[in-house]
């Protein structure tokens, strides 16, 4: 899965984590080595979907991604 951020960076999900590209590649390893199935950039956040897990990462200073896991009991309608 591929998405693009507001600063034109390309964000790619793969089996090992998230890659970003804006002139050079940066790799962010997936917590717990889970396979990332999907990724989407929305309003300054990178959302990633894994098997039964939904995370979001806040892009700070265009160099770091902090991964936050949604609570397991969160219900999406």
Secondary structure as the mmCIF struct_conf table of DSSP 4:
data_model
#
loop_
_struct_conf.conf_type_id
_struct_conf.id
_struct_conf.beg_label_comp_id
_struct_conf.beg_label_asym_id
_struct_conf.beg_label_seq_id
_struct_conf.end_label_comp_id
_struct_conf.end_label_asym_id
_struct_conf.end_label_seq_id
STRN STRN1 UNK A 2 UNK A 4
TURN_TY1_P TURN_TY1_P1 UNK A 6 UNK A 7
STRN STRN2 UNK A 10 UNK A 13
BEND BEND1 UNK A 15 UNK A 16
STRN STRN3 UNK A 17 UNK A 21
BEND BEND2 UNK A 22 UNK A 24
STRN STRN4 UNK A 25 UNK A 29
HELX_LH_PP_P HELX_LH_PP_P1 UNK A 30 UNK A 30
HELX_RH_3T_P HELX_RH_3T_P1 UNK A 31 UNK A 33
HELX_LH_PP_P HELX_LH_PP_P2 UNK A 34 UNK A 35
STRN STRN5 UNK A 36 UNK A 42
TURN_TY1_P TURN_TY1_P2 UNK A 43 UNK A 44
STRN STRN6 UNK A 45 UNK A 50
TURN_TY1_P TURN_TY1_P3 UNK A 51 UNK A 52
STRN STRN7 UNK A 53 UNK A 60
TURN_TY1_P TURN_TY1_P4 UNK A 61 UNK A 63
STRN STRN8 UNK A 64 UNK A 69
HELX_LH_PP_P HELX_LH_PP_P3 UNK A 70 UNK A 71
TURN_TY1_P TURN_TY1_P5 UNK A 72 UNK A 73
#
